[in-house]
Amino acid sequence: MIHALVLCLAIQASAVQTADQHQEAGIAALKAARNSEAIVEFKKVIELDPADAPGYYGLGVAYMQSADYGAAISPLKKALELDSTLTVVHLPLGYALLGQGYASEAITHLQKANDKAGLGIAQLETGDLPNAVQNLQAAVAARPKDPDMIYYLARATGLLSKQLYDMLEAAYPNSPRANLAAAENYAALRQQEEAEAHYKAALKQKPDLPGAHLALGVFYATASKWPEAEEEFREAAKQQPGNAEAAYRLGAALLQDGKANDARVELERANRLLPDMPETLVSLGKAESMENNSAAAEKAWSRVIELEKTGPLASQAHFGLAGIYRKQGKVEATAREMKLYQEAKQPVSQPQ
Amino acid sequence: MFRKLLIPVLLMSTAPSAPTFDVGTPKGIDFVLEHSPTPKKYLIETMGGGVALLDYNNDGLLDVFFVNGGKITSEMPLPLSFDRNNPKYWNRLYRQNKDGSFTDVTAAAGLSKTGDGNYGMGVAVGDYDNDGYPDIYVTNYGKNILYHNNGNGTFTDVTAKAGVEAGGWSESAGWFDYDNDGYLDLFVTRYMEWDPAHNKDCGGYFHTYCPPAEYPMTTNILYHNNRDGTFTDVSKASGIAKKSRSLGVAFNDYDNDGYADIMVANDAVQEFLFHNNGNGTFTEVGLDAGVGFTDNGSPVSGMGVDFRDYDNDGLPDIVITDLARQVYVLFHNDGNGMFSYRSMETGLGVLTAGSSGWGMRLEDFDNDGWKDLFVVQSHVMDNVDQVTPSIHYLQPPLLAFNRQGRFEAGDVGTSRPLAYRGAAFGDIDNDGWVDVMTTAFDQHPLLFKNRGGSAHWLTISLRGTRSNRDGYGARVHVNGQSQYANAGGSYLSSSDKRVHFGLGGAKTADVEILWPSGIHQVLKGVQADQILEVREPEKP
């Protein structure tokens, strides 16, 4: 950002016919990151010519580059006061104000600078969460490896979610959705009894509440209450026969109970609804294997490792394949899959 | 005679022949398992609690031996003491009286000396010198102790002479005759390299017992019986000295080659299956046999283990207890040297998903001819309820009836949750129905006394002549069922050495015994409902 600002400043400076040695020296110092020297030079510029907007701009940028955001605000504002057409000032001024906590004031400048990242952060600070989420999503799309942007987007979406839940519970405290929201909150807080009570209350009020059976099923499965989970997933699958997740989860619950044939039917259905989900294919391979359908299991697990080369699902698939080949007496294939299993289960390095 | 402490036993609600247990502490037993939990969360605090059922005085009644922990303080100054000379921390031997009550004979039997510096863990019982009296091997954090049964109601510490103190942190141990020379050898599992000075803080805010991976692995030990009261450590020469974190051990001959194999339950690393090569060496075949990991390729926190035929196909299968969310592991013996993971197909996936299990055994509790599963349960972490509210530290035991290969929940007789650890199995009152003696931290032991039913049964007491005196390693087939004679398995515990069969409606049984010596003995038309002593023929 700073490099771009310096470039703009250079253009401005060259356009001003009265630009003197101090201006040029200031720009040179900025480019070389000799910030203290730049500050001195730009101060001399505005001392010699108090109406020189680029001089104030240069001084502001020099302060910004020195991370002295508080000192940057005044010269940047003066630059705009002197020349409202000097639009490059809006970006550093917006960040300077944001850095000092003046988020509301920063928004105007960041909007004029069309900077989604800064604008999203400023909106997050002022509580304008819907717009913050929108702008931060755009910023993350432009800078997908920026941990700061990912953090701010996560924070904004979390706060927006909480805000909406609070609104739901305040406006419709006894509604099925409010109960469902409360259940999910309690579940997140690991308060099991309260969560279960709210899930059941929601379903009592509205037995066909979309998503509720699925959510309760996941809650039960997480608590290892598989018979209860199976019942909820069955209801969810009945309500939404086109929901691949419901079919997958029902299949997984049936698998947990050793009902391989029933599990296979649901997992095949899940795979038709949403093909090539590795989780579905791993479980489908298990169901086939439990029914001694080695060829079908091999097909499912082979597809998994086409889709995922590393991680727990890939390692499970390789381990399953090794088991098939071992029983078939295929020594080399077994050894190969065991090696790949070991490699696949290694921790995946984090994105930089 | 039977002092009830707990909730009255519920009546059977499913099959009328299903047994339930009367649950309580037998009269005369005042032992309390002292584990001394401290804020420092020393891992040994949560791992002990072995129990043995044995007839030490050969009066035909099972007696009970309990292993105690010891006193632990937060500071644990060196040298370690554990205050084992204090009677509160003694191990205890209780002799069963004819009326079913028990008498504490610990001091009279010479078992009060547990060795300062030893924190008790488990027990293994076997007649290592073939004198007809069961000897007791106690495992410790510290040095293990072998007590020789003098045959007159007393025991002598012969550890030094025998050379079996092991050292470090021993867990489950078991007697078996791996070379079929007629003398019992000894396998000792060891957990990890740990000492109080290197104890770690784990769990952050919650401050929990550390996961095993925080401490270095160690090796198990195999002692070969020299037949003269001494033993030789053959761990390296035999090939069993692979490093791991072992907690449970069970024996059986999974490939029917006549030599005892070893299944070792390891904590959070690959399980071990040591195939006996028949020449004094073993090969670890866990991965090749399909018992190293679950079907996900994941290790479990293996604790208790049993090695018995659950589906009556004549081949021993493997069950391993572990921690909640892992599901107890059942490996089915496919008969070609390989096993298949069948926890889900057998119903254990649903029955045990939230359970953490320690002492356990496949045994026919309702005498219907199918071995059921009994597991004493509790999580390893005493504050797991805070960390993960859907998992519980205190749990009631699990009784799962075997319905032709699929397990269904049974009524164990109590819903009271405790921090159970040890479990020994045997017919305490010789009524033909298998009972369970259990231990739990800070509690008197609970006996799960089988109330019985109408089905028939046969219990066989083996007496080896060419084989070891206990007949350990004999493969016994009765009416399509099979049993392997051995008191080991479970967790830290030793069970009644007699082999038990439920016969269902059959009033007679055909018995076939394959002794470790190779002698094949057949008994036709044996009358049901008796305890039958079978002596090994002197000649083939």
Interface residues (C-beta under 8 A of the other chain):
Chain A: R190 Q191 Q192 T222 A223 S224 K225 W226 P227 L255 Q256 D257 G258 A260 K286 S289 M290 P312 S315 Q316 H318 F319 G320 G323 R326 K327 M338 Y341 K345
Chain B: L287 D288 G290 F293 D295 N296 G297 A324 R325 D334 M338 R342 M344 E345 T346 G347 G349 V350 A353 G354 T388 P389 S390 R406
